[in-house]
């Protein structure tokens, strides 16, 4: 899934935060191009 | 979706090519997951950001989808995502994102 991909992580404060998703992706060998944690209020 | 994120995604698509990008969402419900997925597949539905009318057709998954889950080791998954997987409606969210993925141009 991550091979030869640049991964864009769009986390959300009320869901799953960006750094948590990014840690998963990196643990599986994926390359993170961008991470954010958005907040809708 | 945050306007800064839209600008960054557009730039990354220009730099790397749409087919080399993969988007992973952490939205808390099906509605917000669907809007985020729509933004990177068909363009910003609010016409507010850089992705308005940009049909990038990016590969997009939610972190709770099995396709993503199956790539991650159990220990890391439990540590990073575990609790939220019990709280959020994974089935509804997964269906919403998959439905939008299938509309990719």
Backbone of each chain as nested JSON, in Angstrom:
{
  "chains": [
    {"id": "A", "residues": [
      {"number": 1, "name": "UNK", "atoms": {"N": [0.825, -1.217, 0.0], "CA": [0.0, 0.0, 0.0], "C": [0.86, 1.269, 0.0]}},
      {"number": 2, "name": "UNK", "atoms": {"N": [1.982, 1.223, 0.716], "CA": [2.801, 2.432, 0.879], "C": [3.977, 2.5, -0.105]}},
      {"number": 3, "name": "UNK", "atoms": {"N": [4.208, 1.417, -0.817], "CA": [5.377, 1.355, -1.69], "C": [5.304, 2.435, -2.775]}},
      {"number": 4, "name": "UNK", "atoms": {"N": [6.385, 3.171, -2.892], "CA": [6.53, 4.265, -3.868], "C": [5.471, 5.342, -3.726]}},
      {"number": 5, "name": "UNK", "atoms": {"N": [4.927, 5.478, -2.507], "CA": [3.914, 6.514, -2.258], "C": [4.435, 7.56, -1.269]}},
      {"number": 6, "name": "UNK", "atoms": {"N": [4.002, 8.781, -1.493], "CA": [4.169, 9.833, -0.504], "C": [2.833, 9.911, 0.251]}},
      {"number": 7, "name": "UNK", "atoms": {"N": [2.893, 9.774, 1.564], "CA": [1.65, 9.668, 2.33], "C": [1.28, 11.008, 2.959]}},
      {"number": 8, "name": "UNK", "atoms": {"N": [0.033, 11.397, 2.738], "CA": [-0.529, 12.624, 3.32], "C": [-1.471, 12.212, 4.441]}},
      {"number": 9, "name": "UNK", "atoms": {"N": [-1.178, 12.652, 5.653], "CA": [-1.977, 12.274, 6.814], "C": [-2.844, 13.453, 7.239]}},
      {"number": 10, "name": "UNK", "atoms": {"N": [-4.161, 13.249, 7.207], "CA": [-5.098, 14.293, 7.622], "C": [-5.856, 13.804, 8.85]}},
      {"number": 11, "name": "UNK", "atoms": {"N": [-5.228, 13.941, 10.004], "CA": [-5.86, 13.522, 11.245], "C": [-6.86, 14.551, 11.726]}},
      {"number": 12, "name": "UNK", "atoms": {"N": [-7.631, 14.157, 12.741], "CA": [-8.568, 15.11, 13.356], "C": [-8.534, 14.965, 14.866]}},
      {"number": 13, "name": "UNK", "atoms": {"N": [-8.674, 16.075, 15.537], "CA": [-8.578, 16.087, 16.992], "C": [-9.633, 15.191, 17.637]}},
      {"number": 14, "name": "UNK", "atoms": {"N": [-10.856, 15.211, 17.099], "CA": [-11.938, 14.425, 17.695], "C": [-11.988, 12.988, 17.177]}},
      {"number": 15, "name": "UNK", "atoms": {"N": [-11.112, 12.689, 16.231], "CA": [-11.058, 11.333, 15.691], "C": [-9.704, 10.731, 16.023]}},
      {"number": 16, "name": "UNK", "atoms": {"N": [-8.924, 10.498, 14.989], "CA": [-7.57, 9.973, 15.179], "C": [-6.587, 11.072, 14.784]}},
      {"number": 17, "name": "UNK", "atoms": {"N": [-5.702, 11.428, 15.686], "CA": [-4.774, 12.533, 15.464], "C": [-3.709, 12.175, 14.415]}},
      {"number": 18, "name": "UNK", "atoms": {"N": [-3.226, 13.209, 13.743], "CA": [-2.242, 13.013, 12.691], "C": [-1.004, 12.232, 13.125]}},
      {"number": 19, "name": "UNK", "atoms": {"N": [-0.375, 12.592, 14.241], "CA": [0.846, 11.872, 14.641], "C": [0.624, 10.383, 14.902]}},
      {"number": 20, "name": "UNK", "atoms": {"N": [-0.557, 10.014, 15.369], "CA": [-0.846, 8.591, 15.617], "C": [-0.889, 7.829, 14.293]}},
      {"number": 21, "name": "UNK", "atoms": {"N": [-1.553, 8.426, 13.304], "CA": [-1.61, 7.784, 11.978], "C": [-0.21, 7.744, 11.367]}},
      {"number": 22, "name": "UNK", "atoms": {"N": [0.527, 8.852, 11.506], "CA": [1.871, 8.915, 10.928], "C": [2.783, 7.849, 11.542]}},
      {"number": 23, "name": "UNK", "atoms": {"N": [2.649, 7.624, 12.837], "CA": [3.478, 6.595, 13.498], "C": [3.173, 5.219, 12.909]}},
      {"number": 24, "name": "UNK", "atoms": {"N": [1.905, 4.974, 12.62], "CA": [1.528, 3.694, 12.007], "C": [2.145, 3.555, 10.62]}},
      {"number": 25, "name": "UNK", "atoms": {"N": [2.019, 4.609, 9.833], "CA": [2.528, 4.571, 8.461], "C": [4.039, 4.342, 8.468]}},
      {"number": 26, "name": "UNK", "atoms": {"N": [4.732, 5.07, 9.327], "CA": [6.195, 4.937, 9.368], "C": [6.622, 3.558, 9.851]}},
      {"number": 27, "name": "UNK", "atoms": {"N": [5.858, 2.998, 10.779], "CA": [6.203, 1.661, 11.277], "C": [6.085, 0.613, 10.175]}},
      {"number": 28, "name": "UNK", "atoms": {"N": [5.267, 0.919, 9.164], "CA": [5.071, -0.018, 8.055], "C": [5.961, 0.338, 6.867]}},
      {"number": 29, "name": "UNK", "atoms": {"N": [6.885, 1.281, 7.075], "CA": [7.834, 1.631, 6.025], "C": [7.368, 2.715, 5.083]}},
      {"number": 30, "name": "UNK", "atoms": {"N": [6.257, 3.354, 5.398], "CA": [5.74, 4.409, 4.525], "C": [6.467, 5.724, 4.732]}},
      {"number": 31, "name": "UNK", "atoms": {"N": [6.455, 6.557, 3.697], "CA": [7.108, 7.862, 3.753], "C": [6.057, 8.956, 3.908]}},
      {"number": 32, "name": "UNK", "atoms": {"N": [6.178, 9.735, 4.984], "CA": [5.205, 10.796, 5.255], "C": [5.623, 12.08, 4.528]}},
      {"number": 33, "name": "UNK", "atoms": {"N": [4.71, 12.6, 3.723], "CA": [4.973, 13.865, 3.033], "C": [4.36, 15.041, 3.779]}},
      {"number": 34, "name": "UNK", "atoms": {"N": [3.297, 14.775, 4.521], "CA": [2.585, 15.869, 5.209], "C": [1.688, 15.277, 6.29]}},
      {"number": 35, "name": "UNK", "atoms": {"N": [1.678, 15.925, 7.438], "CA": [0.796, 15.493, 8.53], "C": [0.088, 16.699, 9.108]}},
      {"number": 36, "name": "UNK", "atoms": {"N": [-1.212, 16.579, 9.324], "CA": [-1.931, 17.639, 10.021], "C": [-2.957, 17.006, 10.959]}},
      {"number": 37, "name": "UNK", "atoms": {"N": [-3.337, 17.768, 11.961], "CA": [-4.447, 17.368, 12.821], "C": [-5.434, 18.516, 12.814]}},
      {"number": 38, "name": "UNK", "atoms": {"N": [-6.551, 18.305, 12.126], "CA": [-7.522, 19.387, 11.993], "C": [-8.493, 19.384, 13.155]}},
      {"number": 39, "name": "UNK", "atoms": {"N": [-9.151, 20.505, 13.31], "CA": [-10.061, 20.68, 14.438], "C": [-11.285, 21.441, 13.95]}},
      {"number": 40, "name": "UNK", "atoms": {"N": [-12.427, 20.767, 13.926], "CA": [-13.656, 21.435, 13.493], "C": [-14.468, 21.808, 14.719]}},
      {"number": 41, "name": "UNK", "atoms": {"N": [-14.719, 23.082, 14.895], "CA": [-15.531, 23.534, 16.035], "C": [-16.629, 24.45, 15.516]}}
    ]},
    {"id": "B", "residues": [
      {"number": 1, "name": "UNK", "atoms": {"N": [-12.142, 21.058, 4.644], "CA": [-10.745, 20.785, 4.948], "C": [-9.968, 22.091, 5.073]}},
      {"number": 2, "name": "UNK", "atoms": {"N": [-9.064, 22.09, 6.003], "CA": [-8.214, 23.248, 6.254], "C": [-7.592, 23.774, 4.95]}},
      {"number": 3, "name": "UNK", "atoms": {"N": [-7.608, 25.087, 4.798], "CA": [-7.132, 25.673, 3.535], "C": [-5.638, 25.446, 3.323]}},
      {"number": 4, "name": "UNK", "atoms": {"N": [-4.869, 25.469, 4.408], "CA": [-3.43, 25.206, 4.288], "C": [-3.168, 23.775, 3.808]}},
      {"number": 5, "name": "UNK", "atoms": {"N": [-3.967, 22.845, 4.329], "CA": [-3.801, 21.452, 3.9], "C": [-4.1, 21.323, 2.411]}},
      {"number": 6, "name": "UNK", "atoms": {"N": [-5.14, 22.016, 1.96], "CA": [-5.49, 21.942, 0.538], "C": [-4.346, 22.471, -0.335]}},
      {"number": 7, "name": "UNK", "atoms": {"N": [-3.757, 23.564, 0.083], "CA": [-2.651, 24.127, -0.699], "C": [-1.471, 23.158, -0.734]}},
      {"number": 8, "name": "UNK", "atoms": {"N": [-1.185, 22.546, 0.411], "CA": [-0.067, 21.605, 0.471], "C": [-0.327, 20.387, -0.4]}},
      {"number": 9, "name": "UNK", "atoms": {"N": [-1.553, 19.862, -0.355], "CA": [-1.881, 18.682, -1.163], "C": [-1.748, 19.01, -2.654]}},
      {"number": 10, "name": "UNK", "atoms": {"N": [-2.202, 20.185, -3.035], "CA": [-2.1, 20.58, -4.446], "C": [-0.624, 20.653, -4.871]}},
      {"number": 11, "name": "UNK", "atoms": {"N": [0.191, 21.225, -3.989], "CA": [1.626, 21.336, -4.296], "C": [2.278, 19.948, -4.404]}},
      {"number": 12, "name": "UNK", "atoms": {"N": [1.938, 19.061, -3.474], "CA": [2.506, 17.711, -3.499], "C": [2.075, 16.954, -4.753]}},
      {"number": 13, "name": "UNK", "atoms": {"N": [0.827, 17.182, -5.17], "CA": [0.341, 16.527, -6.394], "C": [1.129, 17.031, -7.608]}},
      {"number": 14, "name": "UNK", "atoms": {"N": [1.414, 18.321, -7.617], "CA": [2.199, 18.887, -8.718], "C": [3.629, 18.334, -8.713]}},
      {"number": 15, "name": "UNK", "atoms": {"N": [4.187, 18.187, -7.499], "CA": [5.581, 17.754, -7.375], "C": [5.779, 16.269, -7.665]}},
      {"number": 16, "name": "UNK", "atoms": {"N": [4.878, 15.449, -7.12], "CA": [5.096, 13.991, -7.16], "C": [4.199, 13.267, -8.158]}},
      {"number": 17, "name": "UNK", "atoms": {"N": [3.119, 13.899, -8.573], "CA": [2.147, 13.224, -9.434], "C": [1.068, 12.575, -8.583]}},
      {"number": 18, "name": "UNK", "atoms": {"N": [-0.166, 12.68, -9.044], "CA": [-1.312, 12.181, -8.264], "C": [-1.174, 10.706, -7.908]}},
      {"number": 19, "name": "UNK", "atoms": {"N": [-0.628, 9.913, -8.84], "CA": [-0.58, 8.465, -8.631], "C": [0.429, 8.057, -7.563]}},
      {"number": 20, "name": "UNK", "atoms": {"N": [1.27, 8.995, -7.147], "CA": [2.264, 8.668, -6.118], "C": [1.866, 9.171, -4.737]}},
      {"number": 21, "name": "UNK", "atoms": {"N": [0.652, 9.673, -4.618], "CA": [0.189, 10.158, -3.323], "C": [-0.846, 9.212, -2.737]}},
      {"number": 22, "name": "UNK", "atoms": {"N": [-0.811, 9.084, -1.421], "CA": [-1.794, 8.281, -0.689], "C": [-2.249, 9.123, 0.501]}},
      {"number": 23, "name": "UNK", "atoms": {"N": [-3.546, 9.287, 0.665], "CA": [-4.087, 10.097, 1.756], "C": [-4.708, 9.183, 2.802]}},
      {"number": 24, "name": "UNK", "atoms": {"N": [-4.369, 9.42, 4.069], "CA": [-4.96, 8.653, 5.168], "C": [-5.68, 9.623, 6.097]}},
      {"number": 25, "name": "UNK", "atoms": {"N": [-6.968, 9.347, 6.346], "CA": [-7.812, 10.237, 7.138], "C": [-7.987, 9.735, 8.567]}},
      {"number": 26, "name": "UNK", "atoms": {"N": [-8.249, 10.687, 9.466], "CA": [-8.546, 10.323, 10.851], "C": [-9.867, 10.915, 11.32]}},
      {"number": 27, "name": "UNK", "atoms": {"N": [-10.743, 11.225, 10.388], "CA": [-12.014, 11.9, 10.706], "C": [-12.842, 11.081, 11.699]}},
      {"number": 28, "name": "UNK", "atoms": {"N": [-13.601, 11.764, 12.576], "CA": [-14.316, 11.081, 13.649], "C": [-15.657, 10.471, 13.251]}},
      {"number": 29, "name": "UNK", "atoms": {"N": [-16.197, 10.82, 12.094], "CA": [-17.494, 10.255, 11.698], "C": [-17.575, 10.143, 10.176]}},
      {"number": 30, "name": "UNK", "atoms": {"N": [-18.617, 9.454, 9.725], "CA": [-18.744, 9.165, 8.294], "C": [-18.899, 10.445, 7.479]}},
      {"number": 31, "name": "UNK", "atoms": {"N": [-19.649, 11.4, 8.009], "CA": [-19.903, 12.626, 7.245], "C": [-18.616, 13.41, 6.993]}},
      {"number": 32, "name": "UNK", "atoms": {"N": [-17.834, 13.628, 8.043], "CA": [-16.606, 14.406, 7.864], "C": [-15.567, 13.617, 7.068]}},
      {"number": 33, "name": "UNK", "atoms": {"N": [-15.571, 12.294, 7.216], "CA": [-14.65, 11.468, 6.433], "C": [-14.993, 11.563, 4.946]}},
      {"number": 34, "name": "UNK", "atoms": {"N": [-16.299, 11.567, 4.656], "CA": [-16.73, 11.628, 3.262], "C": [-16.359, 12.973, 2.632]}},
      {"number": 35, "name": "UNK", "atoms": {"N": [-16.524, 14.043, 3.383], "CA": [-16.178, 15.374, 2.85], "C": [-14.676, 15.473, 2.595]}},
      {"number": 36, "name": "UNK", "atoms": {"N": [-13.881, 14.964, 3.523], "CA": [-12.423, 15.006, 3.342], "C": [-12.019, 14.166, 2.135]}},
      {"number": 37, "name": "UNK", "atoms": {"N": [-12.63, 12.984, 2.018], "CA": [-12.314, 12.118, 0.88], "C": [-12.748, 12.779, -0.429]}},
      {"number": 38, "name": "UNK", "atoms": {"N": [-13.931, 13.374, -0.413], "CA": [-14.414, 14.049, -1.623], "C": [-13.44, 15.143, -2.06]}},
      {"number": 39, "name": "UNK", "atoms": {"N": [-12.895, 15.853, -1.086], "CA": [-12.0, 16.967, -1.398], "C": [-10.763, 16.51, -2.156]}},
      {"number": 40, "name": "UNK", "atoms": {"N": [-10.228, 15.332, -1.799], "CA": [-9.003, 14.876, -2.472], "C": [-9.288, 14.003, -3.69]}},
      {"number": 41, "name": "UNK", "atoms": {"N": [-10.563, 13.645, -3.886], "CA": [-10.918, 12.834, -5.066], "C": [-11.548, 13.705, -6.151]}},
      {"number": 42, "name": "UNK", "atoms": {"N": [-12.585, 14.444, -5.757], "CA": [-13.36, 15.206, -6.748], "C": [-13.154, 16.71, -6.654]}},
      {"number": 43, "name": "UNK", "atoms": {"N": [-12.546, 17.168, -5.559], "CA": [-12.345, 18.603, -5.364], "C": [-13.105, 19.104, -4.152]}},
      {"number": 44, "name": "UNK", "atoms": {"N": [-12.745, 20.274, -3.682], "CA": [-13.342, 20.867, -2.48], "C": [-14.817, 21.207, -2.73]}},
      {"number": 45, "name": "UNK", "atoms": {"N": [-15.75, 20.514, -2.045], "CA": [-17.178, 20.768, -2.288], "C": [-17.634, 22.148, -1.812]}},
      {"number": 46, "name": "UNK", "atoms": {"N": [-16.83, 22.796, -0.99], "CA": [-17.205, 24.137, -0.514], "C": [-16.632, 25.228, -1.428]}},
      {"number": 47, "name": "UNK", "atoms": {"N": [-15.819, 24.838, -2.364], "CA": [-15.193, 25.788, -3.31], "C": [-14.398, 26.887, -2.607]}},
      {"number": 48, "name": "UNK", "atoms": {"N": [-13.903, 26.587, -1.403], "CA": [-13.198, 27.596, -0.621], "C": [-11.686, 27.501, -0.765]}},
      {"number": 49, "name": "UNK", "atoms": {"N": [-11.195, 26.322, -1.104], "CA": [-9.752, 26.139, -1.049], "C": [-9.117, 25.852, -2.401]}},
      {"number": 50, "name": "UNK", "atoms": {"N": [-7.82, 25.556, -2.337], "CA": [-7.028, 25.348, -3.543], "C": [-7.478, 24.122, -4.337]}},
      {"number": 51, "name": "UNK", "atoms": {"N": [-8.216, 23.211, -3.689], "CA": [-8.644, 22.002, -4.386], "C": [-10.036, 22.14, -5.01]}},
      {"number": 52, "name": "UNK", "atoms": {"N": [-10.622, 23.341, -4.959], "CA": [-11.897, 23.568, -5.636], "C": [-11.74, 23.233, -7.117]}},
      {"number": 53, "name": "UNK", "atoms": {"N": [-12.614, 22.378, -7.615], "CA": [-12.619, 21.96, -9.023], "C": [-11.334, 21.24, -9.437]}},
      {"number": 54, "name": "UNK", "atoms": {"N": [-10.557, 20.763, -8.448], "CA": [-9.353, 19.982, -8.745], "C": [-9.69, 18.505, -8.549]}},
      {"number": 55, "name": "UNK", "atoms": {"N": [-9.946, 17.809, -9.637], "CA": [-10.312, 16.397, -9.534], "C": [-9.039, 15.555, -9.523]}},
      {"number": 56, "name": "UNK", "atoms": {"N": [-8.387, 15.531, -8.358], "CA": [-7.095, 14.844, -8.258], "C": [-7.244, 13.327, -8.297]}},
      {"number": 57, "name": "UNK", "atoms": {"N": [-8.379, 12.819, -7.824], "CA": [-8.583, 11.367, -7.821], "C": [-7.556, 10.623, -6.989]}},
      {"number": 58, "name": "UNK", "atoms": {"N": [-7.151, 11.193, -5.868], "CA": [-6.107, 10.566, -5.049], "C": [-6.616, 9.292, -4.367]}},
      {"number": 59, "name": "UNK", "atoms": {"N": [-5.702, 8.38, -4.117], "CA": [-6.031, 7.202, -3.31], "C": [-6.247, 7.675, -1.881]}},
      {"number": 60, "name": "UNK", "atoms": {"N": [-7.392, 7.366, -1.307], "CA": [-7.687, 7.843, 0.044], "C": [-8.307, 6.724, 0.867]}},
      {"number": 61, "name": "UNK", "atoms": {"N": [-7.816, 6.594, 2.08], "CA": [-8.316, 5.588, 3.019], "C": [-8.475, 6.237, 4.382]}},
      {"number": 62, "name": "UNK", "atoms": {"N": [-9.386, 5.687, 5.171], "CA": [-9.459, 6.09, 6.576], "C": [-8.602, 5.131, 7.392]}},
      {"number": 63, "name": "UNK", "atoms": {"N": [-8.046, 5.638, 8.47], "CA": [-7.153, 4.814, 9.296], "C": [-7.858, 3.591, 9.879]}},
      {"number": 64, "name": "UNK", "atoms": {"N": [-9.187, 3.613, 9.936], "CA": [-9.911, 2.465, 10.492], "C": [-10.294, 1.433, 9.429]}},
      {"number": 65, "name": "UNK", "atoms": {"N": [-10.031, 1.718, 8.176], "CA": [-10.352, 0.746, 7.131], "C": [-9.41, -0.449, 7.213]}},
      {"number": 66, "name": "UNK", "atoms": {"N": [-9.955, -1.62, 6.905], "CA": [-9.162, -2.853, 7.005], "C": [-7.946, -2.822, 6.084]}},
      {"number": 67, "name": "UNK", "atoms": {"N": [-8.089, -2.193, 4.921], "CA": [-6.971, -2.114, 3.983], "C": [-5.76, -1.436, 4.624]}},
      {"number": 68, "name": "UNK", "atoms": {"N": [-6.023, -0.424, 5.46], "CA": [-4.94, 0.269, 6.165], "C": [-4.505, -0.544, 7.389]}},
      {"number": 69, "name": "UNK", "atoms": {"N": [-5.488, -0.979, 8.162], "CA": [-5.218, -1.727, 9.39], "C": [-4.297, -2.924, 9.141]}},
      {"number": 70, "name": "UNK", "atoms": {"N": [-4.539, -3.598, 8.035], "CA": [-3.796, -4.829, 7.761], "C": [-2.319, -4.576, 7.466]}},
      {"number": 71, "name": "UNK", "atoms": {"N": [-1.96, -3.314, 7.204], "CA": [-0.561, -2.977, 6.907], "C": [0.246, -2.718, 8.18]}},
      {"number": 72, "name": "UNK", "atoms": {"N": [-0.443, -2.544, 9.304], "CA": [0.201, -2.075, 10.53], "C": [0.357, -3.222, 11.532]}},
      {"number": 73, "name": "UNK", "atoms": {"N": [1.488, -3.267, 12.175], "CA": [1.714, -4.288, 13.199], "C": [0.749, -4.122, 14.367]}},
      {"number": 74, "name": "UNK", "atoms": {"N": [0.382, -5.228, 14.99], "CA": [-0.628, -5.201, 16.056], "C": [-0.231, -4.294, 17.22]}},
      {"number": 75, "name": "UNK", "atoms": {"N": [1.039, -4.355, 17.616], "CA": [1.48, -3.559, 18.764], "C": [1.348, -2.063, 18.485]}},
      {"number": 76, "name": "UNK", "atoms": {"N": [1.808, -1.654, 17.313], "CA": [1.746, -0.235, 16.945], "C": [0.29, 0.202, 16.82]}},
      {"number": 77, "name": "UNK", "atoms": {"N": [-0.509, -0.632, 16.203], "CA": [-1.932, -0.309, 16.027], "C": [-2.604, -0.074, 17.384]}},
      {"number": 78, "name": "UNK", "atoms": {"N": [-2.395, -0.996, 18.296], "CA": [-3.026, -0.879, 19.612], "C": [-2.565, 0.376, 20.337]}},
      {"number": 79, "name": "UNK", "atoms": {"N": [-1.283, 0.647, 20.245], "CA": [-0.715, 1.799, 20.948], "C": [-1.228, 3.122, 20.375]}},
      {"number": 80, "name": "UNK", "atoms": {"N": [-1.305, 3.209, 19.055], "CA": [-1.613, 4.491, 18.407], "C": [-3.113, 4.694, 18.145]}},
      {"number": 81, "name": "UNK", "atoms": {"N": [-3.808, 3.638, 17.78], "CA": [-5.183, 3.776, 17.293], "C": [-6.187, 3.07, 18.191]}},
      {"number": 82, "name": "UNK", "atoms": {"N": [-5.752, 2.03, 18.862], "CA": [-6.607, 1.072, 19.551], "C": [-7.858, 1.63, 20.201]}},
      {"number": 83, "name": "UNK", "atoms": {"N": [-7.7, 2.597, 21.066], "CA": [-8.864, 3.098, 21.826], "C": [-9.89, 3.729, 20.891]}},
      {"number": 84, "name": "UNK", "atoms": {"N": [-9.415, 4.512, 19.932], "CA": [-10.347, 5.197, 19.027], "C": [-11.08, 4.212, 18.125]}},
      {"number": 85, "name": "UNK", "atoms": {"N": [-10.455, 3.097, 17.827], "CA": [-11.123, 2.085, 17.003], "C": [-12.339, 1.525, 17.731]}},
      {"number": 86, "name": "UNK", "atoms": {"N": [-12.301, 1.544, 19.049], "CA": [-13.447, 1.054, 19.827], "C": [-14.553, 2.091, 19.919]}},
      {"number": 87, "name": "UNK", "atoms": {"N": [-14.195, 3.351, 19.774], "CA": [-15.154, 4.444, 19.983], "C": [-15.852, 4.863, 18.69]}},
      {"number": 88, "name": "UNK", "atoms": {"N": [-15.096, 4.91, 17.602], "CA": [-15.642, 5.424, 16.342], "C": [-16.389, 4.334, 15.568]}},
      {"number": 89, "name": "UNK", "atoms": {"N": [-17.276, 4.778, 14.67], "CA": [-18.091, 3.857, 13.876], "C": [-17.313, 3.449, 12.617]}},
      {"number": 90, "name": "UNK", "atoms": {"N": [-16.441, 2.473, 12.786], "CA": [-15.519, 2.104, 11.707], "C": [-16.245, 1.665, 10.442]}},
      {"number": 91, "name": "UNK", "atoms": {"N": [-17.325, 0.922, 10.599], "CA": [-18.018, 0.387, 9.422], "C": [-18.613, 1.51, 8.575]}},
      {"number": 92, "name": "UNK", "atoms": {"N": [-19.302, 2.435, 9.232], "CA": [-19.916, 3.561, 8.504], "C": [-18.861, 4.439, 7.858]}},
      {"number": 93, "name": "UNK", "atoms": {"N": [-17.806, 4.724, 8.613], "CA": [-16.727, 5.57, 8.103], "C": [-16.065, 4.903, 6.893]}},
      {"number": 94, "name": "UNK", "atoms": {"N": [-15.797, 3.621, 7.01], "CA": [-15.143, 2.888, 5.928], "C": [-15.998, 2.905, 4.665]}},
      {"number": 95, "name": "UNK", "atoms": {"N": [-17.301, 2.7, 4.827], "CA": [-18.206, 2.685, 3.677], "C": [-18.234, 4.046, 2.992]}},
      {"number": 96, "name": "UNK", "atoms": {"N": [-18.212, 5.117, 3.792], "CA": [-18.265, 6.472, 3.233], "C": [-17.017, 6.769, 2.407]}},
      {"number": 97, "name": "UNK", "atoms": {"N": [-15.874, 6.403, 2.934], "CA": [-14.612, 6.693, 2.23], "C": [-14.47, 5.8, 1.0]}},
      {"number": 98, "name": "UNK", "atoms": {"N": [-14.867, 4.553, 1.139], "CA": [-14.795, 3.636, -0.008], "C": [-15.696, 4.136, -1.138]}},
      {"number": 99, "name": "UNK", "atoms": {"N": [-16.887, 4.589, -0.769], "CA": [-17.816, 5.096, -1.77], "C": [-17.242, 6.268, -2.545]}},
      {"number": 100, "name": "UNK", "atoms": {"N": [-16.536, 7.115, -1.853], "CA": [-15.934, 8.269, -2.524], "C": [-14.733, 7.831, -3.372]}},
      {"number": 101, "name": "UNK", "atoms": {"N": [-13.981, 6.868, -2.872], "CA": [-12.826, 6.345, -3.618], "C": [-13.272, 5.78, -4.971]}},
      {"number": 102, "name": "UNK", "atoms": {"N": [-14.425, 5.164, -4.98], "CA": [-14.934, 4.538, -6.203], "C": [-15.421, 5.571, -7.216]}},
      {"number": 103, "name": "UNK", "atoms": {"N": [-15.55, 6.814, -6.786], "CA": [-15.972, 7.87, -7.714], "C": [-14.787, 8.583, -8.364]}},
      {"number": 104, "name": "UNK", "atoms": {"N": [-13.592, 8.094, -8.091], "CA": [-12.397, 8.742, -8.662], "C": [-12.493, 8.78, -10.185]}},
      {"number": 105, "name": "UNK", "atoms": {"N": [-12.195, 9.929, -10.763], "CA": [-12.283, 10.06, -12.214], "C": [-11.227, 9.214, -12.932]}}
    ]}
  ]
}
